[in-house]
Amino acid sequence: MKKNKLLKPIVKWAGGKRQLLGELCSRIPSDASLYVEPFVGGGAVLLDKQPEHARINDFNEELVNVYRVVRDDPEALLEALRIHEQKNDELRSEYYYTIRGLDRTDAYDTLSAIERAARIIYLNKTCFNGLFRVNSAGQLNVPYGRYKHPNIVNEVGIRALHAYLTEADVDIRCGDYANALQGLPQGSFVYLDPPYMPITATSAFTGYTQGGFGYDEQERLRDECAKLRNQGIHFLESNSDCKEVRELYSDFHIESVSAKRSINSRGDRRGPVGEVLISD
């Protein structure tokens, strides 16, 4: 399958890997029998590698719905996005807060999969700094971004992603990441991009998925990595460069890298941060 240079993430997602693509993709084999990404997020690594056989997963149901709608009905999605674009041009923040607030009403349960996908993409393109964050009830709580020309109707990107998801063998799943690691054939390769271990008491950012990802989850992830290693399945994991992570993975291979983080509510905190790449 020929690589499509137009294939890029269509949503901005916390922890996106565009800044580390070179480091990551050079460590991911192109001949894996199955490429597996249990925390797919915006999919930067997946869409750069463009494997012919892939299994992707995310715990966020709205994000997974976006991928499925792009695969199954891109034209209906684009039409719904054009309506959002027109309304946003006319009403700006008033329209944004109306759409954002739908998940606080009974009307939300009546939205179709296409309407839900268009809503998430619209909010992602117009919310402040692209910071997709939900509260404890799973509701988006980010203010309006006031962009002059947000790219709400990304026809090129959506059609390119549709082509990839239909031409390649891509299994799209939603749920706990560990379920996506079951039954992997030999020769599989797993890339793990979990919510990062916080490096300070106030730096934790797990708000893009209701429920968070605490230390116990980090321990469980380490145990899943050990299972992969025991099965002879190669993997690569990204995480924070901090004492806790280095202790958890003390008997794994750890490399230090640096990446610029562009999603933060404060501009002075969008800069180089220490990260590690962990492998078997």
ZADO-1210 file (C-alpha; in nm, 4 decimals, padded with zeros to 6 digits):
<atoms>
<atom x="00.0000" y="00.0000" z="00.0000" code="MET" pos="1"/>
<atom x="00.1468" y="00.3344" z="-00.1088" code="LYS" pos="2"/>
<atom x="00.2081" y="00.5844" z="00.1695" code="LYS" pos="3"/>
<atom x="-00.0231" y="00.8873" z="00.1639" code="ASN" pos="4"/>
<atom x="00.1593" y="01.2088" z="00.2516" code="LYS" pos="5"/>
<atom x="-00.1726" y="01.3865" z="00.3153" code="LEU" pos="6"/>
<atom x="-00.2553" y="01.1550" z="00.6046" code="LEU" pos="7"/>
<atom x="-00.2330" y="01.3530" z="00.9300" code="LYS" pos="8"/>
<atom x="-00.4294" y="01.3619" z="01.2588" code="PRO" pos="9"/>
<atom x="-00.7671" y="01.5304" z="01.2147" code="ILE" pos="10"/>
<atom x="-00.7995" y="01.6168" z="01.5847" code="VAL" pos="11"/>
<atom x="-00.5576" y="01.7734" z="01.8291" code="LYS" pos="12"/>
<atom x="-00.5260" y="01.5456" z="02.1301" code="TRP" pos="13"/>
<atom x="-00.3403" y="01.5760" z="02.4585" code="ALA" pos="14"/>
<atom x="-00.0106" y="01.3895" z="02.4434" code="GLY" pos="15"/>
<atom x="00.0062" y="01.4076" z="02.0637" code="GLY" pos="16"/>
<atom x="00.3324" y="01.2735" z="01.9231" code="LYS" pos="17"/>
<atom x="00.4101" y="01.4980" z="01.6264" code="ARG" pos="18"/>
<atom x="00.7164" y="01.6363" z="01.8034" code="GLN" pos="19"/>
<atom x="00.8589" y="01.2864" z="01.8575" code="LEU" pos="20"/>
<atom x="00.7659" y="01.1191" z="01.5300" code="LEU" pos="21"/>
<atom x="01.1239" y="01.0858" z="01.4140" code="GLY" pos="22"/>
<atom x="01.2388" y="00.9267" z="01.7394" code="GLU" pos="23"/>
<atom x="00.9397" y="00.6957" z="01.7571" code="LEU" pos="24"/>
<atom x="00.9016" y="00.5824" z="01.3983" code="CYS" pos="25"/>
<atom x="01.2700" y="00.4960" z="01.3669" code="SER" pos="26"/>
<atom x="01.2172" y="00.2437" z="01.6485" code="ARG" pos="27"/>
<atom x="00.8979" y="00.0882" z="01.5113" code="ILE" pos="28"/>
<atom x="00.9491" y="-00.1859" z="01.2518" code="PRO" pos="29"/>
<atom x="00.7641" y="-00.1597" z="00.9217" code="SER" pos="30"/>
<atom x="00.7334" y="-00.5366" z="00.8799" code="ASP" pos="31"/>
<atom x="00.5308" y="-00.6157" z="01.1941" code="ALA" pos="32"/>
<atom x="00.2558" y="-00.8708" z="01.1338" code="SER" pos="33"/>
<atom x="00.0202" y="-00.6455" z="01.3335" code="LEU" pos="34"/>
<atom x="00.0739" y="-00.2899" z="01.4580" code="TYR" pos="35"/>
<atom x="-00.1119" y="-00.2302" z="01.7843" code="VAL" pos="36"/>
<atom x="-00.1820" y="00.1064" z="01.9476" code="GLU" pos="37"/>
<atom x="-00.3966" y="00.0700" z="02.2637" code="PRO" pos="38"/>
<atom x="-00.3972" y="00.4466" z="02.3433" code="PHE" pos="39"/>
<atom x="-00.4384" y="00.5806" z="01.9902" code="VAL" pos="40"/>
<atom x="-00.5465" y="00.9398" z="02.0720" code="GLY" pos="41"/>
<atom x="-00.4949" y="01.1611" z="01.7670" code="GLY" pos="42"/>
<atom x="-00.3088" y="00.8808" z="01.5904" code="GLY" pos="43"/>
<atom x="00.0038" y="01.0702" z="01.4823" code="ALA" pos="44"/>
<atom x="00.2273" y="00.7625" z="01.4946" code="VAL" pos="45"/>
<atom x="-00.0285" y="00.5345" z="01.3295" code="LEU" pos="46"/>
<atom x="-00.0847" y="00.7810" z="01.0461" code="LEU" pos="47"/>
<atom x="00.2865" y="00.8337" z="00.9908" code="ASP" pos="48"/>
<atom x="00.3647" y="00.4615" z="00.9787" code="LYS" pos="49"/>
<atom x="00.0424" y="00.3677" z="00.7924" code="GLN" pos="50"/>
<atom x="00.0673" y="-00.0056" z="00.8633" code="PRO" pos="51"/>
<atom x="-00.1374" y="-00.2396" z="00.6429" code="GLU" pos="52"/>
<atom x="-00.2550" y="-00.4409" z="00.9447" code="HIS" pos="53"/>
<atom x="-00.3368" y="-00.2513" z="01.2646" code="ALA" pos="54"/>
<atom x="-00.5410" y="-00.2711" z="01.5823" code="ARG" pos="55"/>
<atom x="-00.6186" y="00.0630" z="01.7457" code="ILE" pos="56"/>
<atom x="-00.8018" y="00.1360" z="02.0686" code="ASN" pos="57"/>
<atom x="-00.8942" y="00.4221" z="02.2954" code="ASP" pos="58"/>
<atom x="-01.0988" y="00.4471" z="02.6151" code="PHE" pos="59"/>
<atom x="-01.2648" y="00.7682" z="02.4950" code="ASN" pos="60"/>
<atom x="-01.5877" y="00.6627" z="02.3235" code="GLU" pos="61"/>
<atom x="-01.6344" y="00.9955" z="02.1449" code="GLU" pos="62"/>
<atom x="-01.2883" y="00.9780" z="01.9895" code="LEU" pos="63"/>
<atom x="-01.3361" y="00.6197" z="01.8741" code="VAL" pos="64"/>
<atom x="-01.6719" y="00.7196" z="01.7264" code="ASN" pos="65"/>
<atom x="-01.4923" y="00.9848" z="01.5183" code="VAL" pos="66"/>
<atom x="-01.2652" y="00.7205" z="01.3639" code="TYR" pos="67"/>
<atom x="-01.5570" y="00.4906" z="01.2886" code="ARG" pos="68"/>
<atom x="-01.7645" y="00.7666" z="01.1287" code="VAL" pos="69"/>
<atom x="-01.4696" y="00.8824" z="00.9164" code="VAL" pos="70"/>
<atom x="-01.4311" y="00.5222" z="00.7996" code="ARG" pos="71"/>
<atom x="-01.8004" y="00.4601" z="00.7339" code="ASP" pos="72"/>
<atom x="-01.9568" y="00.7914" z="00.6217" code="ASP" pos="73"/>
<atom x="-01.7078" y="01.0730" z="00.5580" code="PRO" pos="74"/>
<atom x="-01.9357" y="01.2724" z="00.3275" code="GLU" pos="75"/>
<atom x="-02.2175" y="01.2925" z="00.5828" code="ALA" pos="76"/>
<atom x="-01.9602" y="01.3969" z="00.8427" code="LEU" pos="77"/>
<atom x="-01.8263" y="01.6732" z="00.6178" code="LEU" pos="78"/>
<atom x="-02.1780" y="01.8020" z="00.5555" code="GLU" pos="79"/>
<atom x="-02.2450" y="01.8172" z="00.9298" code="ALA" pos="80"/>
<atom x="-01.9162" y="02.0019" z="00.9803" code="LEU" pos="81"/>
<atom x="-02.0098" y="02.2584" z="00.7156" code="ARG" pos="82"/>
<atom x="-02.3201" y="02.3405" z="00.9195" code="ILE" pos="83"/>
<atom x="-02.1065" y="02.3854" z="01.2317" code="HIS" pos="84"/>
<atom x="-01.8690" y="02.6089" z="01.0367" code="GLU" pos="85"/>
<atom x="-02.1516" y="02.8308" z="00.9141" code="GLN" pos="86"/>
<atom x="-02.3092" y="02.8600" z="01.2597" code="LYS" pos="87"/>
<atom x="-01.9720" y="02.9304" z="01.4180" code="ASN" pos="88"/>
<atom x="-01.9067" y="03.2107" z="01.1682" code="ASP" pos="89"/>
<atom x="-02.2436" y="03.3645" z="01.2540" code="GLU" pos="90"/>
<atom x="-02.2684" y="03.3166" z="01.6301" code="LEU" pos="91"/>
<atom x="-01.9127" y="03.2437" z="01.7495" code="ARG" pos="92"/>
<atom x="-01.8970" y="03.1738" z="02.1238" code="SER" pos="93"/>
<atom x="-02.2752" y="03.1609" z="02.1672" code="GLU" pos="94"/>
<atom x="-02.2934" y="02.8683" z="01.9267" code="TYR" pos="95"/>
<atom x="-01.9858" y="02.7008" z="02.0778" code="TYR" pos="96"/>
<atom x="-02.1314" y="02.6944" z="02.4287" code="TYR" pos="97"/>
<atom x="-02.4640" y="02.5651" z="02.2975" code="THR" pos="98"/>
<atom x="-02.2919" y="02.2718" z="02.1250" code="ILE" pos="99"/>
<atom x="-02.0565" y="02.2145" z="02.4164" code="ARG" pos="100"/>
<atom x="-02.3528" y="02.1969" z="02.6536" code="GLY" pos="101"/>
<atom x="-02.5395" y="01.9286" z="02.4605" code="LEU" pos="102"/>
<atom x="-02.3911" y="01.6519" z="02.6735" code="ASP" pos="103"/>
<atom x="-02.5583" y="01.8109" z="02.9760" code="ARG" pos="104"/>
<atom x="-02.9056" y="01.7632" z="02.8247" code="THR" pos="105"/>
<atom x="-03.1353" y="01.4740" z="02.7348" code="ASP" pos="106"/>
<atom x="-03.1016" y="01.5754" z="02.3702" code="ALA" pos="107"/>
<atom x="-02.7476" y="01.4371" z="02.3670" code="TYR" pos="108"/>
<atom x="-02.8765" y="01.0792" z="02.3771" code="ASP" pos="109"/>
<atom x="-03.0697" y="01.1385" z="02.0553" code="THR" pos="110"/>
<atom x="-02.7654" y="01.2467" z="01.8517" code="LEU" pos="111"/>
<atom x="-02.6598" y="01.0125" z="01.5737" code="SER" pos="112"/>
<atom x="-02.3052" y="00.8811" z="01.5477" code="ALA" pos="113"/>
<atom x="-02.2412" y="01.1328" z="01.2680" code="ILE" pos="114"/>
<atom x="-02.3741" y="01.4227" z="01.4753" code="GLU" pos="115"/>
<atom x="-02.1615" y="01.3188" z="01.7731" code="ARG" pos="116"/>
<atom x="-01.8480" y="01.2912" z="01.5603" code="ALA" pos="117"/>
<atom x="-01.9093" y="01.6313" z="01.3996" code="ALA" pos="118"/>
<atom x="-01.9683" y="01.7836" z="01.7436" code="ARG" pos="119"/>
<atom x="-01.6376" y="01.6542" z="01.8802" code="ILE" pos="120"/>
<atom x="-01.4398" y="01.7701" z="01.5770" code="ILE" pos="121"/>
<atom x="-01.6069" y="02.1130" z="01.5854" code="TYR" pos="122"/>
<atom x="-01.5351" y="02.1562" z="01.9562" code="LEU" pos="123"/>
<atom x="-01.1785" y="02.0305" z="01.9105" code="ASN" pos="124"/>
<atom x="-01.1145" y="02.2893" z="01.6387" code="LYS" pos="125"/>
<atom x="-01.2687" y="02.5816" z="01.8284" code="THR" pos="126"/>
<atom x="-01.1981" y="02.5174" z="02.1975" code="CYS" pos="127"/>
<atom x="-00.9173" y="02.7012" z="02.3751" code="PHE" pos="128"/>
<atom x="-00.5766" y="02.5739" z="02.2561" code="ASN" pos="129"/>
<atom x="-00.7297" y="02.2470" z="02.1370" code="GLY" pos="130"/>
<atom x="-00.7312" y="02.1304" z="02.4984" code="LEU" pos="131"/>
<atom x="-00.9851" y="01.8482" z="02.5025" code="PHE" pos="132"/>
<atom x="-01.0600" y="01.8037" z="02.8716" code="ARG" pos="133"/>
<atom x="-01.3614" y="01.6600" z="03.0505" code="VAL" pos="134"/>
<atom x="-01.4838" y="01.6966" z="03.4086" code="ASN" pos="135"/>
<atom x="-01.5650" y="01.4126" z="03.6492" code="SER" pos="136"/>
<atom x="-01.9010" y="01.3633" z="03.4756" code="ALA" pos="137"/>
<atom x="-01.7295" y="01.3164" z="03.1392" code="GLY" pos="138"/>
<atom x="-01.8428" y="01.6555" z="03.0037" code="GLN" pos="139"/>
<atom x="-01.6189" y="01.8856" z="02.8004" code="LEU" pos="140"/>
<atom x="-01.5352" y="02.1916" z="03.0111" code="ASN" pos="141"/>
<atom x="-01.2938" y="02.3948" z="02.7960" code="VAL" pos="142"/>
<atom x="-01.3762" y="02.7593" z="02.7026" code="PRO" pos="143"/>
<atom x="-01.4129" y="02.8967" z="02.3512" code="TYR" pos="144"/>
<atom x="-01.0857" y="02.9570" z="02.1696" code="GLY" pos="145"/>
<atom x="-01.1781" y="03.2655" z="01.9613" code="ARG" pos="146"/>
<atom x="-00.9810" y="03.1602" z="01.6531" code="TYR" pos="147"/>
<atom x="-01.0272" y="03.3750" z="01.3436" code="LYS" pos="148"/>
<atom x="-01.0250" y="03.0905" z="01.0907" code="HIS" pos="149"/>
<atom x="-01.0527" y="02.7491" z="01.2599" code="PRO" pos="150"/>
<atom x="-01.0141" y="02.4541" z="01.0225" code="ASN" pos="151"/>
<atom x="-01.3516" y="02.2994" z="01.1031" code="ILE" pos="152"/>
<atom x="-01.4122" y="02.1351" z="00.7642" code="VAL" pos="153"/>
<atom x="-01.0883" y="01.9505" z="00.6928" code="ASN" pos="154"/>
<atom x="-01.1965" y="01.7808" z="00.3702" code="GLU" pos="155"/>
<atom x="-00.8479" y="01.6723" z="00.2634" code="VAL" pos="156"/>
<atom x="-00.7626" y="01.5240" z="00.6026" code="GLY" pos="157"/>
<atom x="-01.0933" y="01.3440" z="00.6527" code="ILE" pos="158"/>
<atom x="-01.0942" y="01.1943" z="00.3036" code="ARG" pos="159"/>
<atom x="-00.7318" y="01.0817" z="00.3397" code="ALA" pos="160"/>
<atom x="-00.8089" y="00.9176" z="00.6744" code="LEU" pos="161"/>
<atom x="-01.1194" y="00.7517" z="00.5248" code="HIS" pos="162"/>
<atom x="-00.9090" y="00.6085" z="00.2439" code="ALA" pos="163"/>
<atom x="-00.6545" y="00.4642" z="00.4859" code="TYR" pos="164"/>
<atom x="-00.9121" y="00.3142" z="00.7240" code="LEU" pos="165"/>
<atom x="-01.0918" y="00.1426" z="00.4363" code="THR" pos="166"/>
<atom x="-00.7942" y="00.0330" z="00.2259" code="GLU" pos="167"/>
<atom x="-00.5883" y="-00.1013" z="00.5160" code="ALA" pos="168"/>
<atom x="-00.6926" y="-00.3703" z="00.7630" code="ASP" pos="169"/>
<atom x="-00.7585" y="-00.1528" z="01.0705" code="VAL" pos="170"/>
<atom x="-00.9469" y="-00.2992" z="01.3669" code="ASP" pos="171"/>
<atom x="-01.0950" y="-00.0051" z="01.5639" code="ILE" pos="172"/>
<atom x="-01.1759" y="-00.0815" z="01.9278" code="ARG" pos="173"/>
<atom x="-01.3010" y="00.1076" z="02.2332" code="CYS" pos="174"/>
<atom x="-01.2342" y="00.0065" z="02.5909" code="GLY" pos="175"/>
<atom x="-00.9621" y="-00.0815" z="02.8378" code="ASP" pos="176"/>
<atom x="-00.6203" y="-00.0869" z="02.6740" code="TYR" pos="177"/>
<atom x="-00.5362" y="-00.4302" z="02.8148" code="ALA" pos="178"/>
<atom x="-00.8157" y="-00.5884" z="02.6116" code="ASN" pos="179"/>
<atom x="-00.6451" y="-00.4692" z="02.2939" code="ALA" pos="180"/>
<atom x="-00.3336" y="-00.6631" z="02.3961" code="LEU" pos="181"/>
<atom x="-00.5097" y="-00.9987" z="02.4012" code="GLN" pos="182"/>
<atom x="-00.4535" y="-01.2609" z="02.1331" code="GLY" pos="183"/>
<atom x="-00.1687" y="-01.0887" z="01.9520" code="LEU" pos="184"/>
<atom x="-00.0016" y="-01.2942" z="01.6782" code="PRO" pos="185"/>
<atom x="00.3715" y="-01.3450" z="01.6824" code="GLN" pos="186"/>
<atom x="00.5491" y="-01.0678" z="01.5001" code="GLY" pos="187"/>
<atom x="00.3148" y="-00.8016" z="01.6397" code="SER" pos="188"/>
<atom x="00.4511" y="-00.4677" z="01.7569" code="PHE" pos="189"/>
<atom x="00.2828" y="-00.2586" z="02.0255" code="VAL" pos="190"/>
<atom x="00.3224" y="00.1171" z="02.0711" code="TYR" pos="191"/>
<atom x="00.1931" y="00.2390" z="02.4084" code="LEU" pos="192"/>
<atom x="00.1234" y="00.6086" z="02.4648" code="ASP" pos="193"/>
<atom x="-00.0612" y="00.6176" z="02.7984" code="PRO" pos="194"/>
<atom x="-00.1565" y="00.9225" z="03.0023" code="PRO" pos="195"/>
<atom x="00.1824" y="01.0194" z="03.1410" code="TYR" pos="196"/>
<atom x="00.2994" y="00.9853" z="03.4978" code="MET" pos="197"/>
<atom x="00.2795" y="01.3403" z="03.6458" code="PRO" pos="198"/>
<atom x="00.6195" y="01.4909" z="03.7141" code="ILE" pos="199"/>
<atom x="00.4880" y="01.7305" z="03.9803" code="THR" pos="200"/>
<atom x="00.1951" y="01.7251" z="04.2186" code="ALA" pos="201"/>
<atom x="00.0015" y="01.9705" z="04.0000" code="THR" pos="202"/>
<atom x="00.1008" y="01.8555" z="03.6524" code="SER" pos="203"/>
<atom x="-00.1238" y="01.5530" z="03.6054" code="ALA" pos="204"/>
<atom x="-00.3310" y="01.5745" z="03.2892" code="PHE" pos="205"/>
<atom x="-00.5716" y="01.2849" z="03.2531" code="THR" pos="206"/>
<atom x="-00.8837" y="01.4909" z="03.1930" code="GLY" pos="207"/>
<atom x="-00.9367" y="01.3869" z="02.8302" code="TYR" pos="208"/>
<atom x="-01.0827" y="01.0611" z="02.9628" code="THR" pos="209"/>
<atom x="-01.3218" y="01.0411" z="03.2535" code="GLN" pos="210"/>
<atom x="-01.1703" y="00.8589" z="03.5506" code="GLY" pos="211"/>
<atom x="-00.8034" y="00.9458" z="03.5057" code="GLY" pos="212"/>
<atom x="-00.4952" y="00.7223" z="03.5068" code="PHE" pos="213"/>
<atom x="-00.3330" y="00.7033" z="03.8500" code="GLY" pos="214"/>
<atom x="-00.0247" y="00.5307" z="03.9882" code="TYR" pos="215"/>
<atom x="-00.2062" y="00.1991" z="04.0209" code="ASP" pos="216"/>
<atom x="-00.2803" y="00.2154" z="03.6498" code="GLU" pos="217"/>
<atom x="00.0852" y="00.2903" z="03.5782" code="GLN" pos="218"/>
<atom x="00.1787" y="-00.0231" z="03.7730" code="GLU" pos="219"/>
<atom x="-00.0772" y="-00.2288" z="03.5824" code="ARG" pos="220"/>
<atom x="00.0631" y="-00.0961" z="03.2549" code="LEU" pos="221"/>
<atom x="00.4137" y="-00.2014" z="03.3596" code="ARG" pos="222"/>
<atom x="00.2791" y="-00.5493" z="03.4319" code="ASP" pos="223"/>
<atom x="00.1167" y="-00.5637" z="03.0869" code="GLU" pos="224"/>
<atom x="00.4521" y="-00.4706" z="02.9339" code="CYS" pos="225"/>
<atom x="00.6138" y="-00.7561" z="03.1249" code="ALA" pos="226"/>
<atom x="00.3501" y="-00.9927" z="02.9823" code="LYS" pos="227"/>
<atom x="00.4284" y="-00.8730" z="02.6308" code="LEU" pos="228"/>
<atom x="00.7970" y="-00.9312" z="02.6854" code="ARG" pos="229"/>
<atom x="00.7320" y="-01.2809" z="02.8180" code="ASN" pos="230"/>
<atom x="00.5255" y="-01.3560" z="02.5071" code="GLN" pos="231"/>
<atom x="00.8037" y="-01.2370" z="02.2786" code="GLY" pos="232"/>
<atom x="00.5987" y="-00.9387" z="02.1595" code="ILE" pos="233"/>
<atom x="00.8135" y="-00.6298" z="02.1065" code="HIS" pos="234"/>
<atom x="00.6837" y="-00.2952" z="02.2302" code="PHE" pos="235"/>
<atom x="00.7709" y="00.0704" z="02.2731" code="LEU" pos="236"/>
<atom x="00.6192" y="00.2954" z="02.5406" code="GLU" pos="237"/>
<atom x="00.6359" y="00.6730" z="02.5887" code="SER" pos="238"/>
<atom x="00.6140" y="00.8190" z="02.9382" code="ASN" pos="239"/>
<atom x="00.7436" y="01.0948" z="03.1654" code="SER" pos="240"/>
<atom x="01.1101" y="01.1029" z="03.2563" code="ASP" pos="241"/>
<atom x="01.0687" y="01.0876" z="03.6308" code="CYS" pos="242"/>
<atom x="01.1900" y="00.8814" z="03.9250" code="LYS" pos="243"/>
<atom x="00.8681" y="00.6808" z="03.9552" code="GLU" pos="244"/>
<atom x="00.8707" y="00.5693" z="03.5915" code="VAL" pos="245"/>
<atom x="01.2381" y="00.4788" z="03.6009" code="ARG" pos="246"/>
<atom x="01.1783" y="00.2708" z="03.9140" code="GLU" pos="247"/>
<atom x="00.8767" y="00.0937" z="03.7653" code="LEU" pos="248"/>
<atom x="01.0710" y="00.0015" z="03.4512" code="TYR" pos="249"/>
<atom x="01.4110" y="-00.0549" z="03.6079" code="SER" pos="250"/>
<atom x="01.4576" y="-00.3884" z="03.4302" code="ASP" pos="251"/>
<atom x="01.3482" y="-00.2585" z="03.0894" code="PHE" pos="252"/>
<atom x="01.5437" y="-00.0586" z="02.8323" code="HIS" pos="253"/>
<atom x="01.4955" y="00.3180" z="02.8889" code="ILE" pos="254"/>
<atom x="01.6061" y="00.6039" z="02.6614" code="GLU" pos="255"/>
<atom x="01.5700" y="00.9769" z="02.7328" code="SER" pos="256"/>
<atom x="01.4168" y="01.2100" z="02.4716" code="VAL" pos="257"/>
<atom x="01.2857" y="01.5651" z="02.4716" code="SER" pos="258"/>
<atom x="00.9606" y="01.6900" z="02.3211" code="ALA" pos="259"/>
<atom x="00.7841" y="02.0251" z="02.3070" code="LYS" pos="260"/>
<atom x="00.4323" y="02.0128" z="02.4473" code="ARG" pos="261"/>
<atom x="00.1888" y="02.2488" z="02.2729" code="SER" pos="262"/>
<atom x="-00.1272" y="02.1712" z="02.4737" code="ILE" pos="263"/>
<atom x="-00.1355" y="02.3514" z="02.8062" code="ASN" pos="264"/>
<atom x="-00.3708" y="02.6117" z="02.9451" code="SER" pos="265"/>
<atom x="-00.0658" y="02.8279" z="03.0269" code="ARG" pos="266"/>
<atom x="00.1636" y="02.9396" z="02.7486" code="GLY" pos="267"/>
<atom x="00.4700" y="02.9477" z="02.9747" code="ASP" pos="268"/>
<atom x="00.4340" y="02.5714" z="03.0285" code="ARG" pos="269"/>
<atom x="00.4377" y="02.4819" z="02.6594" code="ARG" pos="270"/>
<atom x="00.8024" y="02.3960" z="02.6154" code="GLY" pos="271"/>
<atom x="01.0517" y="02.1079" z="02.6139" code="PRO" pos="272"/>
<atom x="00.9725" y="01.8341" z="02.8621" code="VAL" pos="273"/>
<atom x="01.1709" y="01.5242" z="02.9530" code="GLY" pos="274"/>
<atom x="01.0273" y="01.1976" z="02.8282" code="GLU" pos="275"/>
<atom x="01.1453" y="00.8397" z="02.8139" code="VAL" pos="276"/>
<atom x="01.1032" y="00.5670" z="02.5570" code="LEU" pos="277"/>
<atom x="01.0725" y="00.2256" z="02.7184" code="ILE" pos="278"/>
<atom x="01.1188" y="-00.1007" z="02.5334" code="SER" pos="279"/>
<atom x="01.1723" y="-00.4669" z="02.6010" code="ASP" pos="280"/>
</atoms>
